[in-house]
Amino acid sequence: MRKFLDAVTALIAFACALLALALLGGLVYVIVQKGGPAISWGFFTEQIRLVGAAGGIFWNLIGTLILLLTAFLASAPIAIALALMERVWLKSETSRSILRTGLYAINGVPSIVFGIFGFIVLVQWCGWGKSWLAGGLILAMVILPTVTVALMERLKAIPAKYVEAAAGLGLSRSQIIWAVLLRQSWGGLITGSLLGLARAAGEVAPIMFTATIFAGAAMPHAIKESPVLSLPYHIFILAQDSFDPGVGSKLWGSALVLLGLVFSLSLAALPTRLRIHEEAHHG
Amino acid sequence: MDKRPNILQTSQLSVSVPSRTLVRDVTVGITENQVFGLIGPSGAGKSTVLRALNRMTDLVPGLKVTGDVQLHGRSIFAPGTDANALRAKVGMLFQQPVVFPASIVDNVLFGARRLQSLSKSVQAELAESALQEAALWSEVKDRLKAPAAKLSVGQQQRLCLARALATKPEVILMDEPTSALDPRSTEAIEALIKRLKSRHTIVLVTHNLRQARNVGDQLAFIGVRDGVGQLLCEGTVESVLNRTDVAEVDEYVCCQ
């Protein structure tokens, strides 16, 4: 009987895993099949023409990369500060759990709410109008919990013996932070950022009111009234208007590129994640 | 009695955590250029006393140190004392070698390079002299840039010693430095300890009587009485180990 239950459990688990893989595989298959024909060198290097029915997605790709880079640069220092605060300065478990709960709460905020918040505060109140910086900052808020928690986990994994050894040599607390804590945890920052950015890359809601327009933008040269094009917004607009078969193929092509971008970000995070696991087991 | 001055002097040193006292009223004088051994059963507080000597106890939240420790006659707990500068002068070697995930040379200079700005050539000289002093130079001189983790555990422990030596400490605190090592590496460390005392003062926690006899000049026995760790006797190695009138010492010596 017990053997039978074991077998059934294994079978169910196996079936679920297979279902998840099949869903992923099916998704990728459909997008590659429909979007593949649209992919060409020109699709990456040309700009949008005929309201998306012709041309490429050059500025959309650049715009998305600008937003992601801004989000990374804005979130990294705050994540470092928060994670160090938790590891070094907060002494009581209560204050630490308040910080962590706050982060999880931010993580749970719907992205559309971030979008509205950015619209009210940055676009209207600061008077930036639609701006790449507003979008980048809002995306930074979206990914901040992911980055911070990843960095906290990495900091927590640093054995206390390193801190002790460094202190025993006479290093001050700030020297220990630089030489031991940050030196050994930057992988967590990179991993967390890549995973956060992989999620942020596809978000429309945080940037649609704050940073991105459908057509007519190139490289931003200022902060105010300097929107960018972006991939997810491009897909969002084309999807509402895809009766034209020309638009349809461009739509799927854009989706394929976005999927490729997200996968590459996740894959880029893989080596450091694997290394962290290895160190955790052998360290 | 030795006429050289005491470099370290503890008076009524006690360490406690909120729920209980770990070790109470330890008063010992440690003479310069000697190996001062702290022996006693596990859990009696030898390591705790050792860590109070360079205020490593500060790093443990909730640990309370009372009494005093004087280095060259000046209290290390006096207001305005720089605990970090103290730890550079009173260095530490731990039970398990702790090498940083970096190259051999980066490990040697880990502390020294951050405590003062050193030119590249001075750094190279310092690394060599520290490794020489720790008897590791000949084994690693061709692979200074190799990861320190590749060394054997015994070599890693000598690397940690070199790293402490590079900050030019007067006193080196050693917390059972050979308990993780094989007999040959242990021998190497013991030979080193005997050599190092010509220029440094060494306080050695050990649970190994053979080691205490081999390298120690003075001994203090810390045992548990009434549930609290305390100094039960001190003196030269043989005088302490022959104190059969102290029941705890007798039992400890017999059992080894």
Boltz contact constraints between the chains, C-beta under 6 A:
constraints:
  - contact:
      token1: [A, 161]
      token2: [B, 98]
      max_distance: 6.0
  - contact:
      token1: [A, 165]
      token2: [B, 98]
      max_distance: 6.0
  - contact:
      token1: [A, 167]
      token2: [B, 59]
      max_distance: 6.0
  - contact:
      token1: [A, 168]
      token2: [B, 87]
      max_distance: 6.0
  - contact:
      token1: [A, 168]
      token2: [B, 92]
      max_distance: 6.0
  - contact:
      token1: [A, 169]
      token2: [B, 111]
      max_distance: 6.0
  - contact:
      token1: [A, 169]
      token2: [B, 167]
      max_distance: 6.0
  - contact:
      token1: [A, 170]
      token2: [B, 84]
      max_distance: 6.0
  - contact:
      token1: [A, 170]
      token2: [B, 87]
      max_distance: 6.0
  - contact:
      token1: [A, 170]
      token2: [B, 88]
      max_distance: 6.0
  - contact:
      token1: [A, 170]
      token2: [B, 111]
      max_distance: 6.0
  - contact:
      token1: [A, 170]
      token2: [B, 115]
      max_distance: 6.0
  - contact:
      token1: [A, 170]
      token2: [B, 167]
      max_distance: 6.0
  - contact:
      token1: [A, 171]
      token2: [B, 114]
      max_distance: 6.0
  - contact:
      token1: [A, 172]
      token2: [B, 84]
      max_distance: 6.0
  - contact:
      token1: [A, 175]
      token2: [B, 114]
      max_distance: 6.0
